[in-house]
Amino acid sequence: MCADLAEAVNEPIAIDPVDEVLSYHAGDIRAAILTLLKDCVHLREQLALMEASMSRGMTRGWRPAFERP
């Protein structure tokens, strides 16, 4: 009994990220998409700030890409 409980506690619980987002928004798909789009805008702004503030030598020539290759 205790061994089964210990195994159950140590096993990672597989959580679907899509289900997690929908659960956070109480099943409202439009609200979930809006939040994800706002997150994308925020991260792009942060990436632009980082690109403007760092030198090319600091990253040995690497530049961030805003679009997926």
C-alpha positions as CSV (number, residue, x, y, z in Angstrom):
1,M,0.0,0.0,0.0
2,C,2.7,2.5,1.0
3,A,4.9,1.5,-2.0
4,D,2.0,2.1,-4.4
5,L,1.3,5.5,-2.8
6,A,5.0,6.4,-3.0
7,E,5.1,5.5,-6.7
8,A,1.9,7.5,-7.4
9,V,3.4,10.5,-5.7
10,N,6.7,10.3,-7.6
11,E,5.1,9.8,-11.0
12,P,4.9,13.0,-13.1
13,I,1.3,14.0,-13.9
14,A,0.9,14.6,-17.7
15,I,-1.0,17.8,-18.1
16,D,-2.0,18.9,-21.6
17,P,-0.9,22.6,-21.9
18,V,-4.0,23.3,-24.1
19,D,-6.3,21.9,-21.5
20,E,-4.5,23.9,-18.8
21,V,-5.0,27.2,-20.8
22,L,-8.6,26.4,-21.4
23,S,-9.2,25.5,-17.8
24,Y,-7.6,28.8,-16.7
25,H,-10.0,30.7,-18.9
26,A,-13.0,28.5,-17.8
27,G,-13.4,27.0,-21.2
28,D,-13.6,30.4,-23.0
29,I,-11.6,29.8,-26.2
30,R,-11.6,33.4,-27.4
31,A,-10.2,34.6,-24.0
32,A,-7.5,31.9,-24.2
33,I,-6.5,32.9,-27.7
34,L,-6.5,36.6,-26.7
35,T,-4.3,35.9,-23.7
36,L,-1.9,33.9,-25.9
37,L,-1.8,36.7,-28.5
38,K,-1.1,39.3,-25.8
39,D,1.7,37.1,-24.5
40,C,3.2,37.0,-28.0
41,V,3.1,40.8,-28.4
42,H,4.7,41.2,-24.9
43,L,7.5,38.7,-25.7
44,R,8.2,40.4,-29.1
45,E,8.5,43.7,-27.3
46,Q,10.9,42.2,-24.8
47,L,12.9,40.7,-27.6
48,A,13.1,44.0,-29.4
49,L,14.3,45.7,-26.3
50,M,16.9,43.1,-25.8
51,E,18.1,43.3,-29.3
52,A,18.4,47.1,-29.0
53,S,20.3,47.0,-25.8
54,M,22.9,44.3,-26.4
55,S,26.0,44.5,-28.5
56,R,26.8,42.1,-31.3
57,G,30.1,41.2,-29.6
58,M,28.3,40.1,-26.5
59,T,26.5,37.3,-28.4
60,R,29.3,36.6,-30.9
61,G,27.2,37.8,-33.8
62,W,23.9,36.1,-32.9
63,R,20.8,38.2,-33.5
64,P,17.4,37.3,-32.3
65,A,14.8,36.3,-34.9
66,F,11.3,37.6,-34.7
67,E,9.9,35.0,-37.1
68,R,10.4,31.2,-37.1
69,P,12.8,30.0,-39.7
